Amino acid sequence: MSTNTPNEKGTPQSRTYTVNDIAAILGIGRATAYKLANSGAFKTIRIGNMIRISRKSFEDWLKMEGLDDKIE
């Protein structure tokens, strides 16, 4: 089972974001991004001490918050 789906350019696109990814997308610091990820605003996956954020859940949250212009 693949964890990647192709994007418009045909290159694999991960189904998850890292905390650093959402910090960059939102233009916030890492500490704030960790707080947001731990707030339950969107689905997260913990792998050991790593946090991965569901791309779909995060992008749905962005749309709900009216921030969907931040999605590339």
N, C-alpha and C positions, 0 to 999 in steps of 0.2 A: 504494500500500500504506500503510495507516494504522499508525502506531506507538502508537495509543491504543486501549484497549478500554473499554467503558462499565462503570462501577461500579454498585452498587445504586441510586444516586440518578440514574443516567442520564447523568452527566457523564463526559467522557473521563478515563481513568486511564492514566498513562504506564506503559510496560513496563519502565522503568528508574528507579532511584533515583540521586540524587547522593550524594557523600560526606557532604555536610551533612545529607541526609535520613537516612542510616544512623546518623550521629552523634546526631541528635535521637531516633531510634527507640530506640537502645541507651542513650542517656544518657551518652555518652562524648564526649571532645574531638575536634576535627577531626584533630589529629595522630595520635591513636590510631585513628580511623576510616580515615585514609589507610594506616596500617600494616596494618590488618585487610584493607582492599581489595587491597593489594599482596601479601598473604600467600598468595593463591590459595584462600582458604576458600570463595569463591563466584566466579561468572563476572563478569568486568568487561570493559568495552569502552572502549578509548581512542580519543578523537577529538581529535587534536592533543595538547594538554596537559590536556584534560579527561578525567575518569574517570566512566563511568556503570556502575552495577551492575545486573545483570539482576534484576528484581523477583522472578521465579520462583526463580532460584537463591538469592537472599538469603533469601526466605521459607522455602525448603526447608532452608537452613542453620539458620535460627532454630528450625525444628521439630526438626531433628536435635540441636541444642544444648539443647533443652528450653526455649527462650525464645519459643515461639510465642504467648505471651500478650501480647507486645509488638506483634503485628500488629493493626492497627485493624480 
